Amino acid sequence: MLRIAGVLEATYYNRKKHPPKENRIYKGGRKPPGDSLTKETNKPISDEQIKEWLMELIAGEESIYGYRKLTLCLQNQYGLIINKKKVYRLCKELDILAPQQQIRN
């Protein structure tokens, strides 16, 4: 019977043993924590303060920097332990990301 249906025997018994769960809803992962830590004191710094520092960096010489270099600036100047993905998210919220270059074919 399995050969006629074109299903492997192992697949049949595995699906019989573990039926698919119904009504699974994706909830979107965990929420961002809302703060980052400093290197020396491990003191939490809020995202609002980091956004202010990002706006100061954009207003200064770092106006042409992308989110990766802005991450390095935050780490070096303010001593933050912060990830580039978080800086990307904050820059996206502030709408300060530069437009991406289009690849020409």
Beta strands, then each sheet from edge to edge (+ up, - down):
strand 1: 35-38
strand 2: 44-46
strand 3: 80-81
sheet 1: 2+ 1- 3+
end
